[in-house]
Amino acid sequence: MKILGLSCSPRKNGNTVTLLTEALNGAQQEGAEVELYSVAGKDIKPCDACRACARTGECHVKDDMQVLSAKLLEADGIIFGTPVYFYNMTGPGKTVLDRTFALNRPERGLANKVGGVVCVAGSLGLADTVKDLYFYIVIHQMLPAMFVAAYAGARGDVKGLPKCQAAAADLGRQVVAMAAQGFRYPADIRPPHFAFGTHTK
């Protein structure tokens, strides 16, 4: 079993990475193979809305997203981690989510994987960020695990929150336990990936 921790922080060793590391340690204690992937220093360009992936199944933009996409597809569980910048997830985090539009295919997607969330904020935006990540998890037909949300303004602040670190380790263990259940959505139920709005009849 493979569990991927995805840090969407531009910092390589910030609070988000600290909590993701705790979560992965918890998963590893349950026998999982774990990996931390950080977007810090990576070349991940924005989606240009060309929709080539809808026809070919592959994104035409060649950058570090190809490596990350492979890791996302290989994982049985994914723990998304981000700090809050201006009341929501980081720009790199949103860019990664946008680029996974290329994975919205029945034969090549994130469905049936377990998804957890780690989020760190200095003040406002914590709830909205967690909500947005959970909506992403649900629309991809992933199985939602628990989340860990922390208020930590300065680098290293979460190291002074032992209960928060313990909760992160518990999250990692929970993701492994849920993935081991082998949950599968029925094959004939596929997410529409469209909002129910004025364009529907």
Contacts in CASP RR format, 6 or more apart in sequence:
PFRMAT RR
TARGET T0000
AUTHOR 0000-0000-0000
METHOD contacts of the structure
MODEL  1
MKILGLSCSPRKNGNTVTLLTEALNGAQQEGAEVELYSVAGKDIKPCDAC
RACARTGECHVKDDMQVLSAKLLEADGIIFGTPVYFYNMTGPGKTVLDRT
FALNRPERGLANKVGGVVCVAGSLGLADTVKDLYFYIVIHQMLPAMFVAA
YAGARGDVKGLPKCQAAAADLGRQVVAMAAQGFRYPADIRPPHFAFGTHT
K
1 31 0 8 1.000
1 32 0 8 1.000
1 33 0 8 1.000
1 76 0 8 1.000
1 176 0 8 1.000
1 179 0 8 1.000
1 180 0 8 1.000
2 32 0 8 1.000
2 33 0 8 1.000
2 34 0 8 1.000
2 35 0 8 1.000
2 74 0 8 1.000
2 75 0 8 1.000
2 76 0 8 1.000
2 77 0 8 1.000
3 24 0 8 1.000
3 27 0 8 1.000
3 32 0 8 1.000
3 33 0 8 1.000
3 34 0 8 1.000
3 35 0 8 1.000
3 75 0 8 1.000
3 76 0 8 1.000
3 77 0 8 1.000
3 78 0 8 1.000
3 79 0 8 1.000
3 172 0 8 1.000
3 175 0 8 1.000
3 176 0 8 1.000
3 179 0 8 1.000
4 34 0 8 1.000
4 35 0 8 1.000
4 36 0 8 1.000
4 37 0 8 1.000
4 71 0 8 1.000
4 72 0 8 1.000
4 74 0 8 1.000
4 75 0 8 1.000
4 77 0 8 1.000
4 78 0 8 1.000
4 79 0 8 1.000
5 20 0 8 1.000
5 23 0 8 1.000
5 24 0 8 1.000
5 34 0 8 1.000
5 35 0 8 1.000
5 36 0 8 1.000
5 37 0 8 1.000
5 78 0 8 1.000
5 79 0 8 1.000
5 80 0 8 1.000
5 81 0 8 1.000
6 20 0 8 1.000
6 37 0 8 1.000
6 39 0 8 1.000
6 68 0 8 1.000
6 72 0 8 1.000
6 78 0 8 1.000
6 79 0 8 1.000
6 80 0 8 1.000
6 81 0 8 1.000
6 96 0 8 1.000
7 16 0 8 1.000
7 17 0 8 1.000
7 20 0 8 1.000
7 36 0 8 1.000
7 37 0 8 1.000
7 38 0 8 1.000
7 39 0 8 1.000
7 40 0 8 1.000
7 81 0 8 1.000
7 82 0 8 1.000
8 16 0 8 1.000
8 39 0 8 1.000
8 80 0 8 1.000
8 81 0 8 1.000
8 82 0 8 1.000
8 89 0 8 1.000
8 90 0 8 1.000
8 91 0 8 1.000
8 92 0 8 1.000
8 93 0 8 1.000
8 96 0 8 1.000
9 15 0 8 1.000
9 16 0 8 1.000
9 17 0 8 1.000
9 38 0 8 1.000
9 39 0 8 1.000
9 40 0 8 1.000
9 81 0 8 1.000
9 82 0 8 1.000
9 83 0 8 1.000
9 90 0 8 1.000
9 92 0 8 1.000
10 39 0 8 1.000
10 40 0 8 1.000
10 41 0 8 1.000
10 90 0 8 1.000
10 92 0 8 1.000
11 17 0 8 1.000
11 40 0 8 1.000
11 83 0 8 1.000
11 155 0 8 1.000
12 38 0 8 1.000
12 40 0 8 1.000
12 41 0 8 1.000
13 155 0 8 1.000
14 83 0 8 1.000
14 155 0 8 1.000
14 156 0 8 1.000
15 83 0 8 1.000
15 120 0 8 1.000
15 150 0 8 1.000
15 152 0 8 1.000
15 153 0 8 1.000
15 155 0 8 1.000
15 156 0 8 1.000
15 157 0 8 1.000
15 158 0 8 1.000
16 81 0 8 1.000
16 82 0 8 1.000
16 83 0 8 1.000
16 118 0 8 1.000
16 119 0 8 1.000
16 120 0 8 1.000
17 36 0 8 1.000
17 38 0 8 1.000
18 156 0 8 1.000
18 158 0 8 1.000
18 159 0 8 1.000
18 165 0 8 1.000
19 81 0 8 1.000
19 118 0 8 1.000
19 120 0 8 1.000
19 148 0 8 1.000
19 150 0 8 1.000
19 158 0 8 1.000
19 164 0 8 1.000
19 165 0 8 1.000
19 168 0 8 1.000
20 36 0 8 1.000
20 79 0 8 1.000
20 81 0 8 1.000
20 118 0 8 1.000
20 168 0 8 1.000
21 36 0 8 1.000
22 165 0 8 1.000
22 166 0 8 1.000
22 168 0 8 1.000
22 169 0 8 1.000
23 79 0 8 1.000
23 118 0 8 1.000
23 148 0 8 1.000
23 168 0 8 1.000
23 169 0 8 1.000
23 171 0 8 1.000
23 172 0 8 1.000
23 175 0 8 1.000
24 34 0 8 1.000
24 35 0 8 1.000
24 36 0 8 1.000
24 79 0 8 1.000
24 172 0 8 1.000
25 34 0 8 1.000
25 169 0 8 1.000
26 169 0 8 1.000
26 170 0 8 1.000
26 172 0 8 1.000
26 173 0 8 1.000
26 176 0 8 1.000
27 34 0 8 1.000
27 172 0 8 1.000
27 173 0 8 1.000
27 175 0 8 1.000
27 176 0 8 1.000
28 34 0 8 1.000
29 169 0 8 1.000
29 173 0 8 1.000
30 172 0 8 1.000
30 173 0 8 1.000
30 176 0 8 1.000
30 177 0 8 1.000
31 176 0 8 1.000
32 76 0 8 1.000
32 176 0 8 1.000
32 179 0 8 1.000
35 71 0 8 1.000
37 68 0 8 1.000
37 71 0 8 1.000
39 68 0 8 1.000
39 92 0 8 1.000
39 93 0 8 1.000
39 96 0 8 1.000
42 64 0 8 1.000
42 68 0 8 1.000
42 92 0 8 1.000
43 63 0 8 1.000
43 64 0 8 1.000
44 63 0 8 1.000
44 64 0 8 1.000
44 65 0 8 1.000
44 68 0 8 1.000
44 92 0 8 1.000
44 95 0 8 1.000
44 96 0 8 1.000
44 99 0 8 1.000
45 61 0 8 1.000
45 63 0 8 1.000
45 65 0 8 1.000
45 95 0 8 1.000
46 95 0 8 1.000
46 98 0 8 1.000
46 99 0 8 1.000
47 59 0 8 1.000
47 61 0 8 1.000
47 95 0 8 1.000
47 98 0 8 1.000
47 99 0 8 1.000
47 101 0 8 1.000
48 61 0 8 1.000
50 60 0 8 1.000
52 58 0 8 1.000
52 59 0 8 1.000
52 60 0 8 1.000
53 59 0 8 1.000
53 60 0 8 1.000
53 101 0 8 1.000
53 102 0 8 1.000
53 104 0 8 1.000
57 102 0 8 1.000
57 105 0 8 1.000
57 108 0 8 1.000
58 102 0 8 1.000
59 65 0 8 1.000
59 66 0 8 1.000
59 69 0 8 1.000
59 99 0 8 1.000
59 102 0 8 1.000
61 99 0 8 1.000
65 96 0 8 1.000
65 99 0 8 1.000
68 96 0 8 1.000
69 99 0 8 1.000
69 100 0 8 1.000
69 102 0 8 1.000
69 103 0 8 1.000
72 78 0 8 1.000
72 100 0 8 1.000
72 103 0 8 1.000
72 110 0 8 1.000
73 103 0 8 1.000
73 108 0 8 1.000
73 109 0 8 1.000
73 110 0 8 1.000
75 113 0 8 1.000
76 113 0 8 1.000
76 114 0 8 1.000
76 179 0 8 1.000
77 113 0 8 1.000
77 114 0 8 1.000
77 115 0 8 1.000
77 116 0 8 1.000
77 175 0 8 1.000
77 179 0 8 1.000
78 110 0 8 1.000
78 113 0 8 1.000
78 114 0 8 1.000
78 115 0 8 1.000
78 116 0 8 1.000
78 142 0 8 1.000
79 115 0 8 1.000
79 116 0 8 1.000
79 117 0 8 1.000
79 118 0 8 1.000
79 145 0 8 1.000
79 171 0 8 1.000
79 172 0 8 1.000
79 175 0 8 1.000
80 115 0 8 1.000
80 116 0 8 1.000
80 117 0 8 1.000
80 118 0 8 1.000
80 133 0 8 1.000
80 136 0 8 1.000
80 137 0 8 1.000
81 117 0 8 1.000
81 118 0 8 1.000
81 119 0 8 1.000
81 133 0 8 1.000
82 89 0 8 1.000
82 90 0 8 1.000
82 93 0 8 1.000
82 118 0 8 1.000
82 119 0 8 1.000
82 120 0 8 1.000
82 129 0 8 1.000
82 133 0 8 1.000
83 90 0 8 1.000
83 119 0 8 1.000
83 120 0 8 1.000
83 121 0 8 1.000
84 119 0 8 1.000
84 120 0 8 1.000
84 121 0 8 1.000
84 122 0 8 1.000
84 124 0 8 1.000
84 125 0 8 1.000
84 126 0 8 1.000
84 129 0 8 1.000
85 91 0 8 1.000
87 124 0 8 1.000
87 125 0 8 1.000
87 128 0 8 1.000
87 129 0 8 1.000
88 94 0 8 1.000
88 125 0 8 1.000
88 128 0 8 1.000
88 129 0 8 1.000
88 132 0 8 1.000
89 119 0 8 1.000
89 129 0 8 1.000
89 132 0 8 1.000
89 133 0 8 1.000
97 136 0 8 1.000
100 110 0 8 1.000
100 140 0 8 1.000
103 109 0 8 1.000
103 110 0 8 1.000
103 140 0 8 1.000
104 140 0 8 1.000
104 191 0 8 1.000
104 193 0 8 1.000
106 190 0 8 1.000
109 140 0 8 1.000
110 140 0 8 1.000
110 141 0 8 1.000
110 142 0 8 1.000
111 140 0 8 1.000
111 141 0 8 1.000
111 142 0 8 1.000
111 185 0 8 1.000
111 191 0 8 1.000
112 141 0 8 1.000
112 142 0 8 1.000
112 143 0 8 1.000
112 182 0 8 1.000
112 183 0 8 1.000
112 184 0 8 1.000
112 185 0 8 1.000
113 142 0 8 1.000
113 143 0 8 1.000
113 179 0 8 1.000
114 142 0 8 1.000
114 143 0 8 1.000
114 144 0 8 1.000
114 145 0 8 1.000
114 175 0 8 1.000
114 178 0 8 1.000
114 179 0 8 1.000
115 137 0 8 1.000
115 142 0 8 1.000
115 143 0 8 1.000
115 144 0 8 1.000
115 145 0 8 1.000
115 175 0 8 1.000
116 133 0 8 1.000
116 137 0 8 1.000
116 144 0 8 1.000
116 145 0 8 1.000
116 146 0 8 1.000
116 147 0 8 1.000
116 171 0 8 1.000
116 175 0 8 1.000
117 130 0 8 1.000
117 133 0 8 1.000
117 134 0 8 1.000
117 137 0 8 1.000
117 147 0 8 1.000
117 148 0 8 1.000
117 149 0 8 1.000
118 147 0 8 1.000
118 148 0 8 1.000
118 149 0 8 1.000
118 168 0 8 1.000
118 171 0 8 1.000
119 126 0 8 1.000
119 129 0 8 1.000
119 130 0 8 1.000
119 133 0 8 1.000
119 147 0 8 1.000
119 148 0 8 1.000
119 149 0 8 1.000
119 150 0 8 1.000
120 149 0 8 1.000
120 150 0 8 1.000
120 151 0 8 1.000
120 152 0 8 1.000
120 153 0 8 1.000
120 158 0 8 1.000
121 129 0 8 1.000
121 149 0 8 1.000
121 150 0 8 1.000
121 151 0 8 1.000
121 152 0 8 1.000
121 153 0 8 1.000
122 151 0 8 1.000
122 152 0 8 1.000
122 153 0 8 1.000
123 151 0 8 1.000
126 149 0 8 1.000
126 151 0 8 1.000
127 149 0 8 1.000
130 147 0 8 1.000
130 149 0 8 1.000
133 147 0 8 1.000
134 144 0 8 1.000
134 147 0 8 1.000
137 144 0 8 1.000
138 144 0 8 1.000
139 191 0 8 1.000
139 193 0 8 1.000
140 191 0 8 1.000
141 185 0 8 1.000
141 189 0 8 1.000
141 190 0 8 1.000
141 191 0 8 1.000
143 178 0 8 1.000
143 183 0 8 1.000
145 171 0 8 1.000
145 172 0 8 1.000
145 174 0 8 1.000
145 175 0 8 1.000
145 178 0 8 1.000
146 170 0 8 1.000
146 171 0 8 1.000
146 174 0 8 1.000
147 171 0 8 1.000
148 164 0 8 1.000
148 167 0 8 1.000
148 168 0 8 1.000
148 171 0 8 1.000
150 158 0 8 1.000
150 161 0 8 1.000
150 164 0 8 1.000
152 158 0 8 1.000
152 161 0 8 1.000
158 164 0 8 1.000
158 165 0 8 1.000
159 165 0 8 1.000
194 200 0 8 1.000
END
